[in-house]
Amino acid sequence: VLEGIINPDAEASIAVSVISITPGFCIVCTFEDKHFCGYNNRWNPNLNWLVGGGTVRDSPRNLPADHTLDDELGHYMYVDSVYITNLQEVAQLVSPLTTSVLSGCLSFYYQLEQKSSNSFVVYTKDRRGHYEEIWRATQAVDSWSLVEVDIEASHSFQIVFEVTFSSIDGGHVALDDIFFSSHFCSNKTALLLDPSMANCDFDDGLCNYSQNHEDNTKWTRLVRKPNPFRFGDHSSGMGGFLISNARYGAWQDYMGYLSGPILPANLQYCVRFFYALSHFGITEDALAVYIYDDQDKVLEKIWSIPKSQTRVWIQAEINYHRQEPSKIAFVSICQNFWNCGQVALDDVTVSQGDCQSPGGSWPAHPGECSFDVGSCGFIQDNKDKSNWHRRSGMTPTSFTGPKGDHTTGVGHYMYIEASHMRRGYNARLLTWQLREFTGRQCLTFFYHMYGLGTGSLNVYLIKEKTQETLMWNRKGEQSISWLKAFVDYECEKNHQIVFEAVRGRAISSDIAIDDILFKKGPCKGEHGSRIPHSNIPQTTMK
């Protein structure tokens, strides 16, 4: 989708031309096209990378012929010190941002005329603006010279070609034919992290996490059915989770310690987990995350619990990078009844790369919606009696609705406000038009149905805008927690999915949905399948 927004200025305009999609990596460039593959100068009024070759003859120096075509018609990029007016001028040529984790061989050709002090350095730059030097020129070369550099990046990045001159006698630097291969230059094998080694939802135990049992076990695994006074797990509302210092009434001045597996060195990691406060005496010691080395020595504290709402699952995200093998540890300290961290923990995941870009979360999968950045193209049905509303935090009516969203605890979800509806009124939320597919598809979503007057939640399949089939249904109060639903379906025609909420007998009938996901294949094998499909037979309505 390309979206253009015009300013009120009557002379404003936007034009798009020559859109092309080609196989390969976007950082590859020979500089023979006018768009230069998305490479850009970092603006400097005194020094920039310029186009060389072809009919361009702006420099008074004897510049080289292009490397790609090996003649005067080809093009390359160059920087010439003759244009500088101040000392220590810097020119940067910056590649497009990679959209996925890349590991492999970066190669390029360069020439360097070094009459006096200058430098030519290549960096990687991540989304947060952190630079890492990967190569530096050490001597002058008067013919095209090949450079090959291995890159192991666990996050999106840009390549930065930087030239610095300290005088007008610094000469020139030329660059051409940037390529990238997924095979390392040195033929070594990439070190990959198996995400499952450090992930755990605690539904079937502690996975690869362990406790220090010297002082009795301080993290307790619970599997319990939620009710108005206590919450269930985050994964599905029906699974397991951990709670720290569950016996704070009998124990004082102790620490709950839960550590994960050893992770490889020299990688950027993103640690995500969900926590919920379940005791009013909360300090920063209630829950903290530390990094330990493989000898159980503390390296650093990377996170401590902020002031948060109680009894609602909230997501935490932490980036960290260590030069040595390390492991994460969740630590909770209990000093006395009034200063005791009783905190629940669930759904720990560790992945390579940054958790977020500066502007927000990573783009969602096309078939996924958390409602945190809008309604994802979902449509309100104008033939129903009411509407779905996007909200963050608690709903306005007491004793109904969620305390926060399912995704992070502080994000957004969609819900119906029962106090604005009459009994039996419905609100329908439709997906965009979905294309036909062969085989089975799995629809998953989280729903919240809490309140004595709760009505019903239905999921329909609409084929070709006419045939409507009930696929899934729940009636009445279900849980104070978010529950996960799984719906298998097949449809070889264009179709839409409808989420319909019906108001119950009282205003305590708010119904909410969140984290909708479409994926190929059946839902079989999902650990959340404790929530069965409705046994209501499918019916067809016109």
N, C-alpha and C positions, 0 to 999 in steps of 0.2 A: 504494500500500500504506500503510495506517495501522496502526501497531504501538503497542499499549499495554502497558506493563510496570508491574505493580502492586507496590508495596512490601509488605514483610511485615505492615505495620500492618493490622489487621483492619478498620479504618474507612476505608481507602483505596478510592477508586473513580475511574473514568475514564468520561466520557460524551462522545459525539460526536453532533451534531445539525445538521440543515439544511446539508448539503454542496451547494454549487452551483458550477458552472463556467460562466462567462460570457465572451464574447469581449471583447477590449480589454486595456488595461493595468491592472495591479493597483494602481498609484499613483493611479488616478482615483478620486475620492470626492466625494459630495455630502453625506455625513454624515446621510442620512435613514434608514439602517439601523442597528440596534442594535450590529452588530459593527464599525462604522466602518471597513470595508474593510481591516482589518489595521493601521490606524494606532495607535500607542501613545505614551503619555507616557513620557518618560525620567524615572524616579522622582525626585521632589523633595518632601520632606515639607512644604515651605513654599509652593510655587507649582506649579500644574499647569494644563494646558489643560482646560477644562470644556465640557460640552455646553450650548449656548444654544438658545433658541427653544422651540417647543412649549409644554408646561406648566411648563417649568423657569423659575423666577423667583427664583433664589437671590441674584442680585447686587443691591445697593442702587442700582446705576447704571441709567440708562435705556439698555438695550441695544437693538440694532437688530432688525428683523424679518429672517427668513431670506431669503437671496438666491434659492435654488433655486425655491421656491414663491411667493416674494414675499408671504408672509403670516406670521401668528404661529404657524401649525401646523408650519412647517418647522424644520429644525435646522441648526446650524453649530457651530463650535468657537470658544472665546474664552478670553482670559487677562485677569484683572483685578488691578490692583495693590493693591486694597483688602485682599486676603488676605495680603500679604507681611508678614513680621515682622522681616526683616533687610535690610540694604542689598545691592544687587547680586544679587538673586534671578533665577534663570534658569529658564524653562520651555521644554521642547523637545517638539514633536510630530513623531514619526518614522514615515516611511512603511514599507511592506513592502520587503524587498530585491528589486530587479529580478533576474530570472533570465537575462537576455540583454543583449547590448550594445544600448543605446538612443541614438538621436540624433533630436532633434526639438524640439517646442515645448511647454514646460510653462506652463500658465496657471492662475490662481486669482484669486479676489476677496477683498478685505480692507477693513477699516476700522481706522483708527488714531486714537484720542483721545490727544493728546499735551499733557498739562498741565505736565509737567516732563520731566526727562531720562529717556528710555527708548529702546529700539531694537527693531526687528523686522528680522531677517536670515534669509535662506534659503540653505541649504548643500546640497551633495551630500556624502555620506559613503560611502567605499568599505569593503570588507570588513576592511581593516586599520586602520580607525578614522581615516583621514585625511580632514579636512574641506576643502572648497573653496567659498568664498563665490560665489554666482551672482546674488544680488540683495539690496538693502538699501533699506528705506523711508527717504525723505529728508524727508518732510513729513506732517503730519496730514491725514487725509481723513475727513469725517463722513458719507459715503455709500459704498456698495459701489463699489470701484474695481478695474478689471481690470489684472492684471499678466501680461505674456507674456515668457518668458525662453527663449532657445535653450540647449539642452543637447547637448553632444557628449561622450558618455562611452564610453570603450573598455573598460569593465569594469562589473560589477554594482555597484549603488549604492543608497543610500537618500536620500530627500529629508528634510531636517531644517528645520522651521519653528521658529525660536528667538526668544523674546521675553525681554528683560532690563529689569528695573525697578530704579531706584536709590532709590525712595521710594514711600510709599503714595499719593502724588499723581501717579503715573505714568499714570493713566488705564487704558484697556483696548485690546486688539487683538482683532479678530474675523476669522475665516477661513472661506471656504466655496467649494464647487464647484471642486475641483482636477481639472484635465484634462490629458491629454497627447496630442499628435499627432505622428505620424512625419514630418510636414512642418514645416520650420523656420518660426518666426514671421516671419522676415525674407525668406522665400522663397529663401534661398541653398541651395546644393547641398552635401551632406555630403562631406567629404574621406575617401575610403575607401582603405585600404591593400590592395593586391593581394598576398596572402600569398606568392604564387609568386615575387615579385621578390627576396626575401631567403632563400628556402628552397633547400637543396641537399643531395642525397644522394651527390654526387660519382660516381655510376655512369657518367655520360657526360661528365665534365669538371668545370670549376670553376663552372658556371652564371654568376651575376653577381658572383662573387668574383674578386679579382685579387691579384697578389703584387707586391712591390717587387723588381725584378730588378737593382738596382744592384750587389748583392753575390752574384749567382748565385741560383738558385731554392732556397729552403730548405724549402718544403713540397713533398713528392713524392706524386703520386697513384699508388696501388697497386691492382691487381686481381689477387688471388691466391687460390688454393685453400687453405683452412685445413688444418692438420695438428696433431698433438699438440704441436708446438713453436711454432706461430704461429697467430694468429687471422685470421679473414676480416672482411669488413665487417659493420656492424651491421644494415643494411637487410634483407638477405636471406641473408647468409653467403656470397654468391657475387658481389657487386658490387664497387664501388670505394670507396675511402676515402683520406684524406690522412694522411701521417705527416711529422712535423717533424724536421728535422736528421738526415735519413737518412744523411748523410755525415759524422757527427761525428768519425770517425776521422781525416779529412783536414782538417777545418776547426775552428777554435777562435775563440771570442769573436765570435760573430755572432748575428744575430736573424732568425728566420723570421716574416714579417709577411703576414697574409692578411686583406684588408678586403672588406666587403660593399658593397652599393649604398647610396646616400643615402636615408634615410628621412624622411618629413615631420615637421615640428616639432609640439610641443604635443600629443603623443599618448603614452599609456602603452603600452609594449611589453613583451612576454614573449619572451625569447630562450631557446630550448631547443637543446641539442646533446648528442652522446655523445662521450666521450673514453675512451681506454684507454692506460694507461702500458705502455711496452714497454722500459724501461731502468731499471736499479736506481739510478742517480744522479739522484734527483728532488729538486728544490727548488721553491719557489713560482714561480720563473721558468720552470719547465718549460712551463707554459701559463697565460696570463692573457688576460682580455678587457678591451679598452679601448674607449672611445667617442671618436671623432674627429669634428671638424666637416667641412664640405664643402671646407675649405682644407687638410685633412690636419693640423690642429692637435689635439693631445691635449686632451680635455676632462676625462676622469676614467677611473680604473681601477675596474671594477665587479665583477671576479671574479678570483680566482687559485686554482690547483689545490690541493685539500686532500690530506692523506695518504690514499692510496687503494691498493686491491689492484691488482697488475699483471695485464696480459693479460685484462682483463674490461671489457666496455663498460659505462660508468657514465653516467647522465644528469645533466646540470646544467641548472638553471633560474635565470634572472636576470630581475628586473623593472627597467626603467629608464624615465625620463621626462626629456626635454630640451626647453628652450624654443626651440631652434634646430634646423635640419636636421642630421642626424647619421648616422653609420654605425658599425657594430661592426667590431672588428678582433681577430683571434686572433693572439697574439704568443707565440713560443717562443724562449727564449734558450739558447744553448750557450756556456759559458765554457771548459770543458775536458772531458776524458774522464770525470772523476769528478763533474762538475757540469754535466751536459748534459741538457736536456729533450728526450727522444725520446718524443713523444706522438702517438697517432693521433686523428683527428677525423672525425666522420661525422654525417649526418642533422641538419643545422642547420635550424631553423625559427624564424621570427619572426612573431608574431601580435599583434593589439591586445588590451589588457587585462592583468589580473594572471594570473600563472602559477598561483597557488594561493590558496585561501582560508586563513585562519589555522588551520582545523581539518583541512586536508588538501587533496587534489586535487579538481578539479572533478568533479561527478558524471559517471560514465561513461554512454555511450550504452546504452539498454536491451539491445541485442544485443551488448554488448562486455564482456569480462572480462579483467582483468590479474592477478587473484588477490591484489592488494595489500591489499584491505580485506575479504577473506573469499573464500568459494567461489562467490559469485554465484548461488546456487541450484542448482549442479551436485550431482548425487546419486550416491552410491556404489551400485553394483549389488550387492545382497546375494546374488546367485547365482554370483558369480565366486569365485576362489580367494584374492584378496588385495585391497588397497586402494591408492588414490592418496593421496599425502601432500602437504600444503602446506608449503613450505619457503622459507627465504631463505638466500643464501650457497651454499657448496659442499655437496655430498652427503657422507655419512660415508665412503663407500668410495672408495679411491684409484683413479686412472686411469679414472674413469668419471663421468658426470654433469656438469652445468654448474658454473661457478665463481660464477655469480650469475644473477639473472633477466634476461629480455630487456628488460623495460619500462624500468627505470632502472639495472640492475646491482646495486641494493641492495634491491630489492623482493622479491616472492614469486612462486612458480611451483608447479605441481603435478608430482609425479614418482612413480615406483615405486622402492622400495628393494629392489634385486635380492638383496641379502644376506639378506633376510628371506623369500625366496620359493624354491621349488623350480623346477627347469628345466621350462618349459612352463606354469607357473602364469600366470594372467592377472589383470589388474585392469581393471575397466570403470568409466568415469566418464560419467554420462548428463546431458544437458541437462534442464532443465525441459520441460514439454509446450509445444511450439511450434505455433502456429496454422497452418492451411493458407494457401497463397498461390498466386497465379497467376504464370506466367512463371518466369524463372530467378533463383536466389539464389546469392550468392557467400559461401562460408565460408572465412575465412583464419585461420591460426594459426601460431605458431612452435613448432618441435619441436627437441629436442636428443637425439641418439642417438650417444653416444661411448663406446667401450669394446670390447675385443676379443671379449667374450662377448655383445654386444648382440643382443637378440631382434628382435621386430617391433612396429610400431605400426600399428594399423588404425582406420579411421573408418567407422562403420556408420550407416545410416539405418533407423530403426524406424518403420513406418507402423502407426498404430492399435494399437500395443502387440503386434503379432504378426509382421508381415513384416519381416525384417531383411536389408538389402542392403549389401554391401561397396562403399564409394565410393572409398576411398583406402588405400594401403598402402605401408609401407617396411620393409625387412628388413636387419638387420646394421648395422654401424657406418657412419654417414653423414658426420659432421664433428665437430670439436671446438667449432665455432661453432653458434649458433642458426641454423636454416634456416627459411625461410618456405614454407608450403604453401598452395595454392589449390585449392578444391573447388567446382565448379559442380554444382548439383542443382536439381531441380524436385519439388514435392510439393504436391498439392492436397488433402491430408488432414492432420489433426493428426498430429504426429510428434515424434520425439526423435532427437538425434544422440549417438552413442556413441564415446568415445575409449577404445580397448582397447590396453593394452600387455601384451606377452607376454615373460616372462623368458627369456633366452637360456641358452647352455650354461655360463656362468660368472657369478661375482658381479659382474664388471665389465660389468653389463648395465642400469645405471640409464637410464631413459627419462623425459624431461621435456617438458611443454607449457606454453605461456604465450601471452598476448595473443590470445585468441580473439575473432573479430569476425564477425558476420553482417550482410550488407548486400544491398540489392536489386540486381538486375542481374547479368549474367555477370562473371566475373573477367577477361575479355578486356582486354588493354591494360595490365595490371599489369606494372610493371617487374620484379617479382620472379618472373615466370612462367618463368624459367629452370628452376624446379623443376617439372617436368611432372606432370600427373595420372598416377596409376598406370595402366598398361595392362592391369591385371588385369580381366577381364570381371566385370560385376556378377552376383552370384548371390543367390538368394533362399533364406533359411533360415527354418525354422519351429521 
